Amino acid sequence: MNKQISVPDAMALAAQYARDGQHDAARKLLKQIVALEPGNKAARKALKKLPRATDRSGDFRADMASLMQSYETAPIEDTLKLAQRLAKKHPNQPMPLNIQGALLVTIGEYSAAEAPLRAALALDANYADAWNNLGAALRRLERTDEALASFERALSRAPEDPDALYNRAGVLRESGLLEEAVDAYDRAIEVRPAHVPSHCELGMTLRMLGKAQEAVMSLKNALDLDPNYIEALEELGEVFLLMGIYSGAQEEFTTAARLNPDSAYTHYRLGFAHYKAGDTDQAIKAYERSLEISPDTPGVLHYLDIAKGNTSDRAPEGYVKQLFDEFAGRFEYSLVDQLGYDGPAKMLAMLDQYSPDRQYTHGIDLGCGTGLFGVKLKPRVAQLTGVDLSRKMLEQAAQKGVYDELIEQDIAGAMGELATTPELIGCADVVIYMGDLQPALSAISAASAPGADIVFSTELLEGEGDFQLLETGRYAHSDDYIQRMVADAGLEMVAVEHAPLRKEQNRWLTGGYYLARKPA
């Protein structure tokens, strides 16, 4: 050790060597410190934490150079085999294990990637890149909390690692922590200004927050860097739809479709942009092209019906499930904070007025979402069950701690399989994804206890007919129709109220709120 450097400075330098993966240099320096100060416990402890000495017998340096060259130039399958072979040859070295895990993540083998990455970290807990790769695998496995913790471990060791910064921002966005995600993307862009995905996903996050102008700026930054970046073109199209700039949305989705002609999703969204711009014929063509590419794309048939003026009996289950899986992380922020939704409070007020002081043994919250209604109902229900099609919404609901059971199923299916007979059934903002209510109300009536209260809300139909499929993809129902369906299901209507439901493009929609009861 250079006599001009102090022991504390040498310790700091050794720590930096270790963080950078220069373990041999760190080991050499720490040994020199121990030679000078045999009683230096910190140096001895740091030595023990380092991976065991480099295996020179198999020419480790040459092997690692060969692995890195393969990583940069060879097919993934060949490099993966090489990494696996070198991990066995050099069992004390974390690098081949890390590369093996990174490659498994790249090819979508996320579960398989976890073991080698954890093995690498067992050898070197300070290996920032391995923490980042482990986070990437856990994120894809939807183990969100663990993924976030892994990215934070990576950043605690390498605070300016651009990949870990970007990946952490993505997990925050997916978790609905949108303001935190914006800050995280800003930091990622500060470290790596020309990273197109960071600019694009920042724009997406700003759109989710309703900050349309800022979103446009971020997305244009992405497209300045790469004019053909399809995700940014599509996202800019979504922002223009949000802003009501339908010609702009058409332009962006048209460009995206030209660049990506075999994407069912791109043609689906192009069709939606055409429809909003009033070009129904082009919308139908785009929807039909989407179905030609992939007949199973959720939502396309639903919106094709809208464009053709057809009213189906209900929204496709796959469409509703996908819609709310994608919406789960930001559901409450969007619905409550941005759109002023307070339907659960209105329905609870109906129960308070027409069933005052009644306590229920078993209640069902159908289409429970994130649990907004469950929180209101729980004080009056001894045992509360939540039902929803969306698994991610149920994950959010579980965090409320108010449900005794959560079921991933549709309404009719869930009601047909109940082990108990509920005395309270709630449906908050759920039947708006059904046109024909007869199957659901019949199932509810058949499964509920005598004297059960059934409280639900609809979007009120402002026109003639029983129900109508709206251009939003939701259904509106008339009062007369609701009254008939309730009676046909063998229920009695107790109360009907009309009140604001939520905002739609800065205009309040009128909701129908209903309390029905099964005869005792």
Backbone torsions as a table, in degrees:
resi	resn	phi	psi	omega
1	MET	NA	134.1	178.3
2	ASN	-58.3	127.9	-177.6
3	LYS	-64.8	-17.7	-178.4
4	GLN	-78.0	-15.3	-178.1
5	ILE	-97.4	135.7	-179.2
6	SER	-77.1	161.0	178.5
7	VAL	-61.5	-44.7	177.4
8	PRO	-59.7	-39.3	177.9
9	ASP	-67.1	-37.7	177.9
10	ALA	-65.2	-39.3	176.7
11	MET	-61.9	-43.4	179.4
12	ALA	-63.9	-40.6	179.1
13	LEU	-65.5	-40.8	177.9
14	ALA	-62.7	-39.9	178.3
15	ALA	-63.7	-39.4	178.2
16	GLN	-65.6	-41.8	175.6
17	TYR	-56.6	-44.3	-177.7
18	ALA	-64.5	-42.9	179.1
19	ARG	-62.8	-33.1	-179.0
20	ASP	-83.7	0.9	-179.9
21	GLY	82.1	7.7	178.5
22	GLN	-88.6	70.9	-170.8
23	HIS	-70.1	-35.5	178.8
24	ASP	-63.6	-43.0	179.3
25	ALA	-65.1	-41.1	178.3
26	ALA	-63.3	-43.0	-179.1
27	ARG	-62.6	-44.1	-179.1
28	LYS	-61.2	-44.1	-177.9
29	LEU	-68.0	-41.8	-180.0
30	LEU	-64.8	-37.9	177.4
31	LYS	-63.5	-36.8	177.3
32	GLN	-65.6	-38.8	178.4
33	ILE	-63.7	-44.3	179.7
34	VAL	-63.6	-36.3	178.1
35	ALA	-63.7	-37.5	178.8
36	LEU	-76.2	-37.7	-176.8
37	GLU	-131.0	82.9	-177.5
38	PRO	-56.7	-23.1	-179.0
39	GLY	-92.7	8.6	-178.3
40	ASN	-75.3	96.9	-176.3
41	LYS	-67.1	-35.4	-179.1
42	ALA	-62.5	-41.8	179.5
43	ALA	-66.2	-42.0	179.4
44	ARG	-64.0	-40.5	179.0
45	LYS	-64.5	-41.6	179.0
46	ALA	-64.0	-37.3	177.2
47	LEU	-61.4	-42.1	-178.9
48	LYS	-65.8	-30.6	-178.2
49	LYS	-75.8	-20.2	-179.4
50	LEU	-70.5	149.0	173.0
51	PRO	-58.9	153.8	179.4
52	ARG	-59.9	159.2	-171.0
53	ALA	-56.3	149.5	-179.4
54	THR	-56.9	135.1	177.9
55	ASP	-76.8	105.2	-178.3
56	ARG	-85.3	-17.5	-170.4
57	SER	-63.3	-32.7	-177.9
58	GLY	-102.0	22.8	-179.0
59	ASP	54.4	61.8	-174.0
60	PHE	-55.7	-44.9	-177.5
61	ARG	-59.2	-43.7	-179.7
62	ALA	-65.8	-38.2	179.3
63	ASP	-65.1	-41.5	-178.7
64	MET	-69.2	-36.3	176.7
65	ALA	-63.5	-40.3	178.5
66	SER	-65.7	-38.7	179.7
67	LEU	-65.6	-42.9	-179.9
68	MET	-66.3	-38.5	177.3
69	GLN	-63.9	-42.0	177.6
70	SER	-63.8	-40.4	180.0
71	TYR	-58.9	-36.7	-176.0
72	GLU	-86.2	-23.4	-169.9
73	THR	-127.2	-25.0	-170.9
74	ALA	-93.1	162.7	173.2
75	PRO	-57.3	147.3	-176.0
76	ILE	-57.3	-42.2	-176.8
77	GLU	-60.6	-39.7	-179.9
78	ASP	-67.8	-43.2	-179.4
79	THR	-66.3	-37.3	179.1
80	LEU	-62.9	-43.2	178.1
81	LYS	-63.2	-40.7	178.6
82	LEU	-64.3	-43.5	179.5
83	ALA	-62.4	-40.8	178.6
84	GLN	-64.4	-40.9	180.0
85	ARG	-66.7	-41.8	-179.1
86	LEU	-72.4	-29.0	175.7
87	ALA	-63.7	-35.6	176.6
88	LYS	-73.8	-36.1	-178.0
89	LYS	-70.6	-35.4	-178.7
90	HIS	-121.4	72.7	-171.4
91	PRO	-66.3	-14.1	-179.4
92	ASN	-96.0	5.1	-175.1
93	GLN	-111.0	128.3	-176.9
94	PRO	-79.0	-21.9	-171.8
95	MET	-60.6	-48.6	179.9
96	PRO	-61.7	-35.3	178.4
97	LEU	-65.8	-41.0	179.1
98	ASN	-63.7	-44.1	179.8
99	ILE	-66.4	-38.7	175.6
100	GLN	-58.5	-47.0	179.0
101	GLY	-64.0	-42.2	179.9
102	ALA	-61.4	-40.8	179.6
103	LEU	-68.1	-37.8	177.1
104	LEU	-64.1	-37.0	174.7
105	VAL	-63.5	-43.3	-178.0
106	THR	-59.4	-37.3	-177.4
107	ILE	-93.5	6.8	174.9
108	GLY	86.2	10.6	178.0
109	GLU	-92.0	70.1	-170.2
110	TYR	-70.1	-40.9	179.1
111	SER	-64.5	-42.1	-179.8
112	ALA	-66.9	-27.1	-177.3
113	ALA	-70.9	-26.1	-172.4
114	GLU	-62.0	-43.8	-175.2
115	ALA	-61.4	-52.5	179.5
116	PRO	-63.7	-33.6	179.8
117	LEU	-68.8	-40.4	176.5
118	ARG	-68.0	-33.3	176.1
119	ALA	-65.0	-40.7	176.9
120	ALA	-61.2	-41.3	-178.4
121	LEU	-73.1	-26.1	174.4
122	ALA	-67.0	-31.6	176.8
123	LEU	-79.5	-32.9	-177.9
124	ASP	-147.9	96.2	-177.5
125	ALA	-69.1	-9.5	179.9
126	ASN	-99.8	13.3	-174.5
127	TYR	-81.5	94.2	-173.3
128	ALA	-60.4	-42.1	-177.0
129	ASP	-65.5	-34.8	177.7
130	ALA	-68.0	-38.2	175.7
131	TRP	-62.3	-41.3	179.3
132	ASN	-64.1	-44.9	179.7
133	ASN	-66.0	-37.4	176.7
134	LEU	-63.7	-42.0	176.6
135	GLY	-59.4	-40.3	179.4
136	ALA	-62.6	-40.7	178.4
137	ALA	-66.5	-45.4	-178.3
138	LEU	-65.7	-34.8	177.8
139	ARG	-62.1	-44.2	179.9
140	ARG	-69.0	-26.4	176.6
141	LEU	-83.5	3.1	179.0
142	GLU	61.9	29.5	172.4
143	ARG	-97.1	73.0	-164.2
144	THR	-62.5	-46.4	-177.5
145	ASP	-62.0	-41.7	179.2
146	GLU	-66.7	-39.3	179.2
147	ALA	-62.3	-46.3	-180.0
148	LEU	-61.0	-42.0	178.9
149	ALA	-63.1	-37.4	179.5
150	SER	-66.4	-42.9	178.3
151	PHE	-64.4	-37.2	179.2
152	GLU	-69.1	-33.7	174.3
153	ARG	-65.1	-40.5	178.1
154	ALA	-60.6	-44.4	-176.4
155	LEU	-73.6	-24.3	175.8
156	SER	-68.1	-22.9	179.3
157	ARG	-100.0	-27.9	179.4
158	ALA	-139.9	80.8	-170.8
159	PRO	-59.8	-19.3	-179.0
160	GLU	-112.8	22.5	176.3
161	ASP	-65.9	111.9	-173.4
162	PRO	-65.0	-35.3	-179.5
163	ASP	-68.9	-43.0	179.5
164	ALA	-65.8	-38.0	177.1
165	LEU	-62.4	-45.4	179.8
166	TYR	-65.3	-44.6	-178.2
167	ASN	-66.1	-39.9	178.5
168	ARG	-62.5	-41.2	178.5
169	ALA	-60.4	-40.2	179.7
170	GLY	-63.8	-40.0	178.3
171	VAL	-65.9	-40.7	177.8
172	LEU	-61.3	-42.2	178.7
173	ARG	-63.1	-46.9	-178.7
174	GLU	-64.5	-25.4	179.6
175	SER	-85.6	-1.2	-180.0
176	GLY	84.6	6.5	178.2
177	LEU	-89.4	71.5	-165.5
178	LEU	-71.2	-42.2	179.3
179	GLU	-63.9	-41.2	177.0
180	GLU	-64.7	-36.9	179.4
181	ALA	-64.7	-39.2	177.9
182	VAL	-59.0	-47.1	178.4
183	ASP	-60.8	-39.9	-178.7
184	ALA	-67.6	-40.7	176.9
185	TYR	-66.4	-39.4	176.9
186	ASP	-57.3	-42.3	179.8
187	ARG	-67.1	-40.6	178.8
188	ALA	-62.5	-39.6	179.5
189	ILE	-70.4	-34.8	177.3
190	GLU	-60.5	-39.7	-179.1
191	VAL	-77.9	-35.6	-176.8
192	ARG	-134.6	80.7	-170.5
193	PRO	-63.0	-26.4	-175.2
194	ALA	-97.4	17.1	-178.4
195	HIS	-84.0	105.1	-173.4
196	VAL	-60.9	-45.4	-179.3
197	PRO	-58.8	-33.8	179.2
198	SER	-64.7	-44.2	177.9
199	HIS	-63.6	-41.3	-178.3
200	CYS	-64.8	-47.5	-176.5
201	GLU	-73.2	-27.3	171.0
202	LEU	-62.9	-43.2	177.0
203	GLY	-61.1	-41.1	177.9
204	MET	-61.1	-43.7	-179.1
205	THR	-65.3	-41.1	178.0
206	LEU	-64.9	-36.6	175.2
207	ARG	-61.6	-43.6	179.7
208	MET	-60.7	-31.0	177.9
209	LEU	-82.0	-3.0	-177.9
210	GLY	79.8	12.5	-179.2
211	LYS	-94.4	74.3	-169.4
212	ALA	-64.6	-46.0	-177.3
213	GLN	-61.6	-42.8	179.0
214	GLU	-66.7	-36.6	177.9
215	ALA	-61.8	-43.0	178.9
216	VAL	-58.9	-43.5	-179.7
217	MET	-61.2	-45.7	-179.0
218	SER	-64.2	-41.9	-178.4
219	LEU	-69.7	-35.2	175.6
220	LYS	-68.6	-31.3	173.1
221	ASN	-61.6	-43.0	178.5
222	ALA	-61.9	-43.8	-177.2
223	LEU	-74.8	-24.2	171.9
224	ASP	-64.7	-36.7	179.2
225	LEU	-76.2	-35.6	-179.7
226	ASP	-148.2	95.6	-176.7
227	PRO	-62.1	-17.2	-177.7
228	ASN	-105.7	18.6	-179.6
229	TYR	-76.3	104.6	-169.2
230	ILE	-61.7	-41.7	-178.4
231	GLU	-60.4	-37.8	179.1
232	ALA	-71.0	-38.1	176.1
233	LEU	-60.9	-46.1	-179.4
234	GLU	-66.3	-41.0	-179.4
235	GLU	-67.2	-38.1	175.7
236	LEU	-64.0	-36.7	174.3
237	GLY	-60.5	-40.8	178.9
238	GLU	-65.0	-39.0	179.0
239	VAL	-65.7	-42.1	178.1
240	PHE	-63.3	-36.1	174.3
241	LEU	-61.2	-44.4	178.8
242	LEU	-60.1	-37.3	-177.7
243	MET	-83.2	-8.6	-176.5
244	GLY	79.8	16.0	177.8
245	ILE	-94.3	77.1	-168.8
246	TYR	-71.5	-32.2	177.1
247	SER	-65.4	-37.8	176.5
248	GLY	-64.3	-40.8	177.8
249	ALA	-62.9	-42.7	177.5
250	GLN	-57.4	-45.1	-177.3
251	GLU	-61.9	-46.1	-177.2
252	GLU	-66.8	-44.5	-179.4
253	PHE	-70.6	-31.0	175.9
254	THR	-64.1	-43.3	177.3
255	THR	-63.4	-43.6	179.6
256	ALA	-61.9	-40.2	179.9
257	ALA	-67.9	-34.0	177.4
258	ARG	-66.5	-39.6	-179.4
259	LEU	-76.8	-26.7	-173.9
260	ASN	-132.9	66.2	-168.7
261	PRO	-67.6	-16.6	-177.2
262	ASP	-104.2	18.7	178.3
263	SER	-93.5	114.4	177.7
264	ALA	-62.6	-39.5	-178.2
265	TYR	-63.8	-42.9	-178.0
266	THR	-61.8	-43.5	178.8
267	HIS	-67.9	-34.6	175.8
268	TYR	-58.8	-49.3	-178.2
269	ARG	-72.1	-31.5	173.6
270	LEU	-62.4	-42.4	176.9
271	GLY	-59.2	-41.3	179.6
272	PHE	-64.7	-41.0	178.7
273	ALA	-64.2	-43.3	176.9
274	HIS	-58.9	-44.6	-177.1
275	TYR	-63.6	-43.9	-179.6
276	LYS	-65.5	-28.9	178.7
277	ALA	-81.5	-2.4	178.5
278	GLY	89.5	7.9	-179.3
279	ASP	-99.0	76.7	-172.2
280	THR	-64.4	-40.7	-178.9
281	ASP	-60.3	-44.4	178.6
282	GLN	-67.8	-33.6	177.1
283	ALA	-62.0	-46.3	-179.8
284	ILE	-61.4	-42.4	178.7
285	LYS	-61.4	-42.4	-179.2
286	ALA	-67.2	-42.4	177.7
287	TYR	-62.0	-42.9	-179.4
288	GLU	-66.4	-35.2	175.6
289	ARG	-65.1	-39.9	177.5
290	SER	-59.9	-45.1	179.9
291	LEU	-67.8	-31.7	177.1
292	GLU	-63.9	-39.6	179.7
293	ILE	-72.5	-44.8	-176.9
294	SER	-148.0	100.7	-177.2
295	PRO	-63.3	-16.8	-174.6
296	ASP	-100.1	8.9	-179.7
297	THR	-62.2	118.3	-176.2
298	PRO	-59.1	135.2	172.3
299	GLY	95.3	-22.6	-173.0
300	VAL	-66.2	-46.7	179.0
301	LEU	-61.0	-36.8	180.0
302	HIS	-61.3	-48.1	-178.0
303	TYR	-77.9	-23.2	171.9
304	LEU	-66.1	-39.8	174.5
305	ASP	-58.7	-42.7	179.7
306	ILE	-61.3	-46.6	-178.0
307	ALA	-63.3	-33.5	-179.4
308	LYS	-87.3	-2.8	179.8
309	GLY	79.3	18.7	178.8
310	ASN	-89.9	150.0	174.2
311	THR	-118.1	107.2	178.9
312	SER	-78.8	171.3	-177.7
313	ASP	-76.4	-27.3	179.4
314	ARG	-166.7	159.6	176.6
315	ALA	-70.7	144.1	179.2
316	PRO	-58.9	138.1	-177.6
317	GLU	-58.2	-41.6	-179.6
318	GLY	-63.0	-36.2	177.9
319	TYR	-65.0	-47.1	-178.6
320	VAL	-64.1	-42.9	-179.8
321	LYS	-61.3	-48.3	179.9
322	GLN	-64.0	-41.8	-179.5
323	LEU	-55.4	-47.4	-174.8
324	PHE	-85.7	-24.1	170.0
325	ASP	-61.3	-42.7	-179.4
326	GLU	-73.9	-26.4	-173.8
327	PHE	-89.9	-14.4	-167.2
328	ALA	-56.7	-44.9	-174.4
329	GLY	-63.6	-27.8	-176.4
330	ARG	-118.9	13.4	-172.6
331	PHE	-57.5	-52.5	-174.9
332	GLU	-69.6	-38.7	178.0
333	TYR	-60.5	-45.5	-176.9
334	SER	-70.4	-49.3	-172.4
335	LEU	-72.6	-44.0	-174.9
336	VAL	-87.6	-54.2	-173.0
337	ASP	-73.4	-38.8	-175.8
338	GLN	-92.5	-35.8	-172.6
339	LEU	-107.2	0.1	173.1
340	GLY	69.1	26.1	-176.3
341	TYR	-73.6	128.4	173.3
342	ASP	-142.0	35.8	179.7
343	GLY	-54.1	-43.9	179.9
344	PRO	-56.9	-38.8	179.2
345	ALA	-65.8	-39.1	179.4
346	LYS	-65.7	-41.4	-179.7
347	MET	-70.3	-36.2	175.0
348	LEU	-63.3	-37.8	178.0
349	ALA	-62.4	-35.8	176.5
350	MET	-64.0	-43.5	177.5
351	LEU	-62.7	-41.9	179.5
352	ASP	-61.6	-35.6	-177.7
353	GLN	-78.4	-42.3	-171.2
354	TYR	-103.4	-14.3	173.4
355	SER	-133.7	58.0	-174.5
356	PRO	-64.1	137.4	174.3
357	ASP	66.9	5.6	179.7
358	ARG	-76.2	131.4	174.6
359	GLN	-107.2	137.2	-175.3
360	TYR	-108.5	138.8	178.5
361	THR	-73.8	-45.3	-177.2
362	HIS	-137.8	128.6	177.5
363	GLY	-126.2	152.7	178.4
364	ILE	-122.4	127.1	173.9
365	ASP	-103.6	97.8	-175.7
366	LEU	-83.7	130.1	-173.2
367	GLY	65.9	49.4	-169.4
368	CYS	-66.8	-20.5	-179.6
369	GLY	58.8	-132.1	-178.5
370	THR	-87.5	1.8	175.9
371	GLY	99.3	17.5	-178.9
372	LEU	-60.6	-42.7	179.8
373	PHE	-77.2	-34.9	-179.9
374	GLY	-57.7	-39.1	178.4
375	VAL	-61.1	-38.7	179.5
376	LYS	-71.0	-38.5	-173.3
377	LEU	-78.9	-33.5	-168.2
378	LYS	-53.4	-39.8	-179.7
379	PRO	-60.8	-18.4	-178.0
380	ARG	-105.9	0.2	-174.0
381	VAL	-126.2	126.9	-179.9
382	ALA	-70.7	-42.5	179.6
383	GLN	-130.2	120.0	-174.5
384	LEU	-118.7	128.7	178.2
385	THR	-111.7	136.2	174.7
386	GLY	-109.0	138.8	-179.5
387	VAL	-128.1	133.9	176.3
388	ASP	-158.5	150.8	175.2
389	LEU	-73.1	-28.7	-171.6
390	SER	-92.5	117.8	178.5
391	ARG	-63.4	-37.0	-177.8
392	LYS	-71.3	-32.1	173.6
393	MET	-65.9	-39.2	178.5
394	LEU	-64.6	-35.1	176.5
395	GLU	-63.0	-39.3	176.4
396	GLN	-67.2	-41.0	-179.5
397	ALA	-62.9	-37.7	-178.4
398	ALA	-59.8	-31.5	-178.9
399	GLN	-68.8	-17.6	178.9
400	LYS	-71.7	-26.8	179.0
401	GLY	70.7	24.8	-177.4
402	VAL	-111.0	-11.2	-176.3
403	TYR	-99.2	136.3	175.1
404	ASP	-84.3	-21.1	179.6
405	GLU	-153.9	142.6	175.6
406	LEU	-126.4	132.4	-175.5
407	ILE	-125.1	128.7	177.3
408	GLU	-93.5	95.6	-176.5
409	GLN	-166.6	168.2	174.8
410	ASP	-81.2	170.2	-172.8
411	ILE	-63.5	-52.9	-176.1
412	ALA	-61.5	-42.4	179.7
413	GLY	-63.4	-44.1	-178.7
414	ALA	-65.3	-43.9	-178.4
415	MET	-65.8	-30.5	-179.5
416	GLY	-75.7	-12.6	-175.5
417	GLU	-116.7	11.0	-178.1
418	LEU	-68.2	140.6	177.0
419	ALA	-85.6	-15.6	179.8
420	THR	-124.7	169.2	178.0
421	THR	-108.9	106.8	-175.8
422	PRO	-68.6	149.4	177.5
423	GLU	-100.6	-9.3	177.9
424	LEU	-141.5	129.0	176.7
425	ILE	-127.1	125.0	178.0
426	GLY	-117.0	139.8	176.4
427	CYS	-135.8	92.8	-177.8
428	ALA	-95.5	113.9	175.4
429	ASP	57.6	41.5	-175.7
430	VAL	-112.2	-46.0	-174.2
431	VAL	-70.7	-5.2	174.4
432	ILE	-66.9	-10.4	174.4
433	TYR	-104.6	16.4	174.7
434	MET	-129.1	141.9	171.9
435	GLY	-93.8	-66.4	178.4
436	ASP	-77.1	114.9	-176.7
437	LEU	-93.3	-3.6	-176.1
438	GLN	-59.1	-47.0	-179.2
439	PRO	-60.6	-44.3	-177.2
440	ALA	-67.0	-47.1	-177.9
441	LEU	-67.1	-35.4	177.1
442	SER	-65.5	-41.9	178.6
443	ALA	-65.3	-40.5	178.4
444	ILE	-63.3	-45.3	-178.8
445	SER	-63.1	-43.7	-177.2
446	ALA	-65.4	-34.2	-173.5
447	ALA	-92.2	-12.4	-173.8
448	SER	-89.5	160.5	-178.6
449	ALA	-77.5	153.6	172.2
450	PRO	-55.7	134.7	-178.1
451	GLY	83.1	4.1	-177.7
452	ALA	-65.1	144.3	173.4
453	ASP	-94.3	134.2	177.2
454	ILE	-123.2	115.7	-177.7
455	VAL	-120.4	132.0	-176.7
456	PHE	-154.2	166.0	-179.5
457	SER	-128.0	153.7	176.0
458	THR	-135.2	170.3	167.3
459	GLU	-94.7	121.8	-170.6
460	LEU	-72.3	130.6	178.0
461	LEU	-76.1	120.3	179.6
462	GLU	-98.6	68.1	-178.5
463	GLY	170.3	-169.0	-177.0
464	GLU	-86.9	159.2	176.5
465	GLY	108.2	173.6	-179.9
466	ASP	-84.0	-51.4	177.2
467	PHE	-151.7	159.0	-175.9
468	GLN	-143.0	137.5	172.8
469	LEU	-82.3	118.9	-175.9
470	LEU	-89.5	164.8	179.9
471	GLU	-68.2	-13.4	175.5
472	THR	-76.4	-11.2	-175.5
473	GLY	92.9	-1.8	178.0
474	ARG	-102.0	171.1	178.2
475	TYR	-112.9	144.9	171.3
476	ALA	-114.7	146.2	-176.0
477	HIS	-126.5	146.5	177.3
478	SER	-86.0	156.1	176.6
479	ASP	-59.8	-44.8	-177.6
480	ASP	-58.6	-42.0	-179.7
481	TYR	-64.0	-45.8	180.0
482	ILE	-58.7	-45.2	-179.6
483	GLN	-58.4	-44.2	-178.5
484	ARG	-65.4	-44.2	-177.6
485	MET	-66.3	-37.5	177.4
486	VAL	-63.0	-46.1	179.4
487	ALA	-64.8	-42.2	-179.7
488	ASP	-62.8	-28.5	179.2
489	ALA	-82.5	2.3	179.4
490	GLY	80.1	24.4	-179.8
491	LEU	-110.2	161.5	177.1
492	GLU	-112.4	133.1	177.8
493	MET	-79.1	126.1	-179.7
494	VAL	-97.8	-41.9	-175.9
495	ALA	-155.0	145.8	175.7
496	VAL	-132.6	131.7	177.0
497	GLU	-136.6	147.6	172.0
498	HIS	-113.4	132.2	-177.9
499	ALA	-158.6	162.0	177.5
500	PRO	-55.5	139.4	-178.6
501	LEU	-100.4	-59.1	177.1
502	ARG	-170.9	170.8	179.5
503	LYS	-84.6	147.9	173.2
504	GLU	-136.9	109.4	-176.1
505	GLN	52.6	50.1	175.5
506	ASN	66.1	16.8	176.1
507	ARG	-122.2	134.2	-179.8
508	TRP	-73.8	129.0	172.4
509	LEU	-86.7	148.1	177.4
510	THR	-93.0	130.6	178.4
511	GLY	-106.4	151.5	169.4
512	GLY	-102.3	128.8	-179.8
513	TYR	-116.6	129.1	-170.9
514	TYR	-132.4	140.1	171.2
515	LEU	-123.2	115.0	177.3
516	ALA	-113.8	164.2	-178.7
517	ARG	-142.2	140.0	175.0
518	LYS	-82.4	130.2	-179.6
519	PRO	-55.4	141.1	-178.7
520	ALA	-71.2	NA	NA
